[in-house]
Amino acid sequence: MSAGLVISAPASGVGKTTLTLALARAWRHRGLNVQCFKSGPDYIDPAFHAAATGRASVNVDSWAMDRATIEHLVSRGTDADIVLAEGSMGLFDGVAARGVSGTGATADIAEMLGWPVVLVIDPSGQAQTAAAIAAGLRDYRPGVRLAGVVLNRVASLRHEDLVRRALHDIGIPVFGALPRHAEISLPKRHLGLVQAEEQAEIGKLIDEAARFVVEHVDLDAVLRAAAVWSPQAAANGLNVTPPGQRIALARDAAFSFVYPHVLEAWRAAGAEISTFSPLADEAPDASADVCWLPGGYPELHAGKIAASAHFCGGLRAFAETRPVHGECGGYMVLGTALTDADGVRHGMTGLLGLETSFAKRRMHLGYRLAALAAPMPGHQAGARLRGHEFHYSTIVAQPDTPLAVVHDATGAVIAETGSRRGQATGTFFHLIAEDR
């Protein structure tokens, strides 16, 4: 049996990721096996979890996944001593329309699994009001149980005492209070945290966060608050069909946004994955039967990608006889051109007519439900796919045949339809699961 907890907050940017990593590493230092998960569609945090625990982390998402898929994914925590699910945004934040098993809110996962919530609260600019916020979150949804609070970025001992007293008066335990500590802030860029694999010092940073949390948080009390949990065998497993038997997967700093559970689903279905680096001017494996370019940060490496003649030529040759698919950044690289943040236009591989600009920045963010109008690798026309879109690039031209009719979570049709030309297909959304 394991013990489960959800780490959440009233809002984004409060310190959920840092606390999750610190708790995971601190308990690991004590000899415990720790398993992490990420609630919601954020594809960056699981790599940080893996760095902290030494165990692969995956996303669980109530908007895109059914309960059986979520239970299958979390069953990997059976052999762990403690399981931590890190939330996204605020505890109850999701979309307006319910998806497969919820709205995508962290609270959905907490209620579904029966795990109590440790709330991270930043009381900057307030004192007793922080207790009112905690009380509101505690009482908002009866099926969600609040275990207690960790205060983050407290200004002084007097400030901490005011907040602690107010929380004590309403019966909410305080597991600890963290003073401001800039040295353990994780670096960020326009799509969120700088990825774990790009940070050479990530291990030291997590160790410092763990040391800091051990000094200020009662780890034993947090552990006692966790719910004893014994997962039930799921009726079905991962709900993602592999795009082919032998998959050539682009993988480097420009092509790194791929959900861990998707790769696991491909391998579980018997697919073989070979990776290659476009930034190292490598072409896809000639023996593969499909090539997949995930999202990432091609806009930061556009000049280098454009100059990678072996990669561009190899990809074009591959696409003459076999399918190539790109997601988000990968889709942009399959296009004709990409204009970077400085306004410099770079020629891309030209397998699609798509042209995008990062100089004209506008955020595109949200869940996507796509009904395929044409086939793409692994899926036939008519298939319904659930995914998530998050980028700042603007479409300058999207002249090819639309790949899908794409709706947002409210049901509204959006312009990012994806494209198809010959053997090449692409979408701006990242695939999470097939719609059963």
N, C-alpha and C positions, 0 to 999 in steps of 0.2 A: 504493500500500500504506500501511496505517496501523500504528501500534504500540498494543497493548492492554494494559491493567493493570486489576486489580480492587483496590479499596481496602476492606479489611475489618478485623475486630478480634475479640478474644475475646468481646466482649459489647457491648450497647448502651451509649450514653452515654460512649464513650471518646474521641470526636472525629473519627469518620469523615467526617461532613459538612463540618466546618470544614476538614479537611485536603484533601478533594476540591475544595472551592471555592477554597482557597488555591492548590493546584497548578494548577488550571485557569486561574485569573486570572494567575498568575505566568507560565505558559507562553504565555498569550495576549499578555501584555506583551512577550514575546520574539518575537512575530510568528508563533507557531504557531497552527494551527487545532485547537481542542480540542472533542471531542464527549463528552458525559457520558450515562450511563444510570443508572437506579436498579434494583437487583436487589430484587425483592419488591414488595409491594403498597402501600408508602407513597406517597400521592398528593401530598405536600407538597414533598418534596425536588426533584423535577424542575424546579419553578419557580425554585428557588435555583440549580440547575445552569444554567438558561437565563440568569439574571442574571449569572452568572460568565463564561459563554462566548459569549453572543450567539447561541447555537444551541439549538433546541428539544431537550429531553431527554424520554425516555419510560421507562416501566417495562418490565422484562423479568422474567417470573415463571415458574419451572419447574413450579410446582404447577398453575397455571391455563392455561399456554400450551404448545403443542407446539413441537418444535424448529424447524419451518419458520417459525412465527410469530416466534419469537425471532430467528432468522437474518434474517428480513425486516426486523424492527425495527432490529437493529444494523447492517444494511447501509447505513444513513444515515451511518455513520462512515467510509465508504470514502474520502471526500475529506479526512478530517481527518489531521493529523500524529500526534495522540495521542488515544486513546480511553480514558476512565476509566469503569468501572462501580462505582458506590458500593454496597456491601453493606448488608444490614439485619441487625440483632441480631448474634450471633456468627457466625463463618465457616461453621460446620456446623449452625447452628440452623435447623430446619424443622419440619414436622409429622410425626407418627408414621407416617402412611400416605402412600405415594407418590401423586402426582397424575398429570398428563399426561406430564411429562418429568422429574419429580423431586419433592422434598419442599418446594420453595420456598426451600431453603438457598442462600446466596451461592455456596457451593462447587460447586453444580450448574452455575451459569453459568460459573464459572472453568474447570471441567473441560470443559464443552461447547464453549466458545470457545477453549480452550487459552491463556488469559491468566494470567500469574503474578499472585500476590497480594502486595500491599504491606500489611503488618500494622501497624495502629496499636495500640500497647500503652501503657496507663497504669500505670506501676509504683509508683503511690502506695501506701505502706504495705508495700513489698517492695523487693527488690533483685535478687539472683541468681535468685530464684524466677520472675521475669519471663522469664528465659531458658528455664526448664523449661516454662513455658506455651507459649512460642514453639516450642520443640522438639516438644511434643505436637501442636500444630496443624500443624506441618510434616509430621509423620510419620503423621497420623491417617488420611489417605486418599491412596493412591498417585497417583491421577490429578490431584491438586491440587498445584501447584508454588508454593512460597514464594519470592518474590524477595528480600525483606528486610523490615526493621522500621523504623518511625518511632516513637520514644518521645515520649509526650505528658505534660505536667505533671510533669516531673522536678523534684525539690525543690532540688537543688544540683549543683555540678560533681562533688562526691564521689559523690553518688547516681548521677549519669549514668555516671561512670567504673566503678562497680561493675557496673552493668547491661551496659554496653558490653563489659567484659572477659568477662563470663559468656556473652554472645551470641557474641563472637569465638571463644571456646573450643569452641563447638559448630558453628562455621562458618556462622552466620547474619549477613549484612551489616546494619549499622545505617546507614540513610541520613541520619539526623539525630535530634536530641533537642530538644524544645520545652519551655522552662521554662513555669511557670504564667503565664497572661496573660489575666486576666479580661475585658479590654476587647474581646476578639474572641469572647466567648461569644454564641451566638445566642439570642434570647429564646424562651421556651417557654410553652405553655398546655396545657390538659388533653388535647388530641389530638396533642400534639407541638410542633414549632416553630411560632412565629407565622409566618404565610405571607409569602412574599417580597413579594407585592404590597401588603401592609399596612405594610411597613417602608420609609419614605422614605429612610432612610440606608443601605439594603442595599448599594449600590455602594461607599460609603466603608468599610463594615464588611468587605466582601470584599477591598478594596484593602489594608486594614490587615492582614488575615489573610495575604494574599499577601506583603506586605513582611516580616512576621514569619517566615513559612516560608522565604523566600529567605535570611534571615539564619542560619537554623538547620538547613536541610535541603539536601543536595547534589542539586539538581534534575537535573543532568547524569547522576548515577549512577542516579537513579530512571528517567530516560528510557531509559538504556542497558539497564535491566532489563526493559523492556517487550518483549512478544513481537511480532515482525513478523507482520502479520495481513492476509490478503486474503480478504474474505468471499465465500462461494459464493452464487450466485443461488438464492434460496429457491423451493421448489416451489409454495408458495402464500403469500398475503399475510395481511393483517389479518383476524382471525376474529371480526368484530362486525358485525351487520346494523344499518343505520340504522333508527330508529323511524318514519321518514317521509321524504317528499321535502323538505318545508320544515319545519324544526325551530325552534321558539321556545325558546331556552335561557336560563333564569334565571342571571344572572352578576353577582355583587357579593360583598361581604365575608361575607354570610350564605349564599351559594350558590356555592361555589368549588371543591368537591371533585369533580373529574371527571378521569378519566385522559386524558392527552394523546393516547394512541394510539387511544382510543375516538373522540374528535373527528376524528382523522385518518382513521379507518376510515369514519366517516360521510361525510366529504367525498370520500374516494376512491371511494365508491360512488355519488357524484353528488348527495348531499344538500346542501341549502343551510341554513346556520345563521344565525339572527338572535338577538341577545342583548337581554335587557331586565333592568332592575334593580328587583326588588320593594322594596328599601330606598329607592329614589327614587320609589316609588309608581307604577311603570310596569306596564302590563298586557302580556301576550304579544301579539305581532304577529297582528292579526286575519286576515292572509293565510296564516298557517302552518297546516299540517294536523296538527301534534302539538306538545304543550308538554312540556318536560322540566325538572324541578326537581332539580338535583344536591344532594349533601350540602354541609355547611359548618358554620356556627355559628349557626343560627337561635335557639338558646337564649340567645345573647348579645344578640340583637336582637328578642326576642319581642314586646316592647311596640311597637316601631316597625312590625313586620310586621302586628300586630293592628290598628294605626291606619291602615294603608295601604289606604284604602277603594277607591281606583281599582284597585290591584293585586288585592285580594280579589274585588271585583265583576267585574273583567275576567276573572280566572281561572275564576270560577264560570260566567260566560257562555260562555267558550271550551269548558268541559267539557260544556256542554249538547249540543254537536254533534261534538266532536272529542276524541281521547284525551289525557289528561294523566297523566304518570308522575312519581313522586318517588322519589329514592334517599336513604335515611337521613334527613338533615336535611330534604330536600325532602319525604319521606314524612311526617315530623312536621308540616310546614306544611300538607299536604293534610288533616290530621286535624282533629278538633273543637277540641282545646285542648292547650296546652303550658304546663306549670308550670316557671318558671325556678328558678335556684339559690336565690333568696330566698323561694321558696314562693308567688310570685304567679302566679295562673292567668291565661293569656292565650288568648282565643278565636282559633282559626286559621281556615282557609278553609272547613272543614266538608264538603269533598268526600268525605272518608272519616270513619268513626266513631272512628278511632284517637285515643287520648288518651295523652300521654306526660308524664313528670315528670323534670326535671333536678335537682329537690330531693332525690329518692331516687336517689342516684348509685350505679351499679354498672357496672363495665366489661364490655362485650361485645366480644370480639376474636377474630377467626379467619377462616380460609377458609370459604366456603360453596358447596355444590353444590345448586342448586335445580332441581326438576322442576316445570315450570309446570302447575298444575291448570286454569288459565284463561289466555287470551291476554293479552299485554301489548304495548305498542307495539314492533313489529319482530319479535315472536316469537309463535308459535302455542302452544296448549296442547300439552303433551307435550315441549316443548323443554327441554333441560338447559343451565343457565347456570352458569358458574363466576364467583365473585366474592369479596369480602372485606368483613367487617363490623368496624367499630371505632367505638364510641360509649359514652357513659356514661348515656344516658337509660333510664328504666324504663318499660315498658308499663303504663299504668293500665287501659286498655281497648283491645281490638282486636276489635270485634264483627262486622266485615264478613266476607264470604266469603273464606277464605284464597286467596291468589294461587298459592301453591306449597307443595310438601313440601320443606322445606329441611333439609339435613344439614350437619354440621360435617365437618372433615377426617378424623375417625375413623369417620364413617358414622352418628353419632348424630343422631336427629331433634331439631331445636331449635324453640323456641316462636315465634321471629320469622319467621312464615310469609309476611309481606306481606299485602296486602289488595286487594280489588277491589270497587268499587261503581259501577255505571253505566260511564261513560267513564274513571273515575279508577282508577289502580293505583299501588301503592307497595311498596317493599321496604326492609329495613334494610341489605341488602348492596349494595355498589357493583359493578356489572358489570365484569368484566375480559375475559372471552371466552366464546364459545359452546363447549359440549362437543361435539366432533366425534363 
